[in-house]
């Protein structure tokens, strides 16, 4: 069995599953996450296969693909889009009222990006809730503010 023949020893594919406690009661099974401990050679070989496949398919990615690629940050892409939008507005003789432009990062995750965004050299205000078309939108997608607003 070898890489040259394209075979991988079955024993190396076996994993020890270890439960890792997350939160709350240790007596409740869903409060654990499973973690597999693989043979020491599995990860380096997996990385070698990944690198080989990635090098073959990556030239076929769109130039706009950036979400999972190393070195490509979503925040950089968004700032680049803001810059292009500003250039477009100048081309067509329009100006943004930057005092009305805000940044609302919508996500259900707890760690929210603290990146600053700019439009025409002016830092955009970061908000946790914003009204758009008479609907209040919160960064955590909660409807509480909107319900309170309309009642």
N, C-alpha and C positions, 0 to 999 in steps of 0.2 A: 504494500500500500504506500502510495506516495503522491506528491503533487503532480509529478510528471505523468502518472497514470490517471490522474483526476479522481483518485479515491481518498477517502478520509476515514480513518479508523473509527468504527462505531463507538468504541469506548471513550474516545475523545469528545463525542457528542453528548455523553451523559452529563447531567448537571445535578448538583445538590441544591435543592430548594430550601432556602432558609427564610422563615417568617420574620419580618422586621416590624416591631410595634410602631404605629404612627401616633395615635392620640387616644385619649379617653381610656375606657376600661380595657384591661388586658384580657378580660374574660370573653369579649365579643370578637368573633373571627374577622368581620369586615374592618376592624381597627388595625389590621396588619396588612402589609404589602409583601408580596413574595419577591425574593431576590435569588437569582440563580448563580451558583458558584461553578464556573466551568473549569475544565482542565487548563493548565497554564499555557498550553500551546494554542488553544482555540482562538483567543483574542488576536494574537499577532497574525495568525493565518487568515482570520476573518478580515482584518485590516488590509492584508495583502490582496485578497480577492476584491474588497471594496475599491481599493485604489486602482486596480486593473480595470474593473468595470467602469468606474467613474471616468477614467481617462479616455475610455472608448466612447461613452455617451455624452460627456460634457460638451464637446464641440457642437452638438445638436441642440443645446439649450437655447432658448430665446435670449436675445441680448437684454431683455427686460426681467429675466428670471433673477431673483435675488434673495428670496425668503429663507432658503436653507443653505446657501452657499457661504463658506467661510470668507470673512472679510467684507461681506455685503451686509450693510445695516439698513433695516427698514426706515429708520429715522433719517439717514442720509438720503435715501431715495425720496422720502416725503419732502425734505427740504429742497431737493433738486426739482421736484415737481412744483413747489411753490415758486421757485426762481423762474421756471419756464412759464408759469401762469402770469407772473409779473411782466416778463418780456412780452408775452402775448398781449397783455392789456395795454402796454405802451405802443405796440405795433398798431393796434386798433383805436388808439386815442382814448383809452379809458383809464380811469384811476380807481384803485381800491381805497375805500375809507378804512384804513388800518385800525382805527379805534373801534370799528364794528367787527373786525376779524378776530376770532378766538380759536383756541386749541382745546378740543374736547377729545380725550383719548377714551374710547369706549372699550371696556374689557371686563371680564368677570374675574380676572386674576387679581391677587392682592398687591403685587409689586408693579406699580404703575411707573412707566418711564418718566424721568424728570428732565428729559431733553427740552431745550428751548428751541422754538421755531421763529424765524424772522421773515418778514415780508417787506422788501424795500429797505432793509437795514433796521427796521423797527421790530423789536421783540413783541411777539403776539402773546396776549394774555391767556393763561391757562385757567380753565374753568372746570368745575365738576358737574355742572348742570347748565344746559342752554336751551332756550326756546327756539324752535324752528317750525314754521308753519303751524303755530298755535299748539305745538306739542312740546312738553318739557322732556328732554332726554338727559338721563344721568349717565355718568361714566361707568357705573356698575350695572346699567340696564334696568334698574329698579323703577317702577312706575309710581312710587309713593308721592314724589313731588308733583307729578302730573295729576294724580287723583286728588290730592289736596288742592291743587290749583283750580280744577274744574268744579269741585263740590262747594 
